[in-house]
């Protein structure tokens, strides 16, 4: 995909499942899993704002078109499919998680910044320290405690500092 302008597009991954462009939500990823007798079945859904973006969302949103990227649904699907196949190979049934984690952290939005996560009725606040070997977001609290987060509603930066909840 190419930008129609002269500027370089800056993308980031917002833990656990959003793709950001210039700090605005461009895409979301949803995973649903079910245990089977002989393994695990996982369904992955990806939603990308191609032509337009929703307004009034908690995280400001953008679209590929607004970024100057003009691509049809078929071409986007092809590119996403090719990338999926490549990274599925890197994943290698979980043996490649260390490499996936390294690549993810290179693109992590909010790393080293204030973060607030609401999960199960409680809110954890601190600094987004890393992603651990299980894929949990690690929050370093003001007392220096490392808290692993496996799921939750995440706010970074000034939204976290202002108590977005």
Secondary structure, DSSP 8 states (H G I E B T S, - for coil): ---SSSS---EEEETTTEEEETTEEEEEEEEEEEEETTEEEEEEEEEE-SS---SS-SS-B--TTTTT----HHHHHHHHHHHHHHHHHHHGGGTTHHHHHHHHHHTBTTTTSEEEEEETTEEEEEEEEEE-TTS-EEEE-TT--EEEESS-EEEEHHHHHTT--
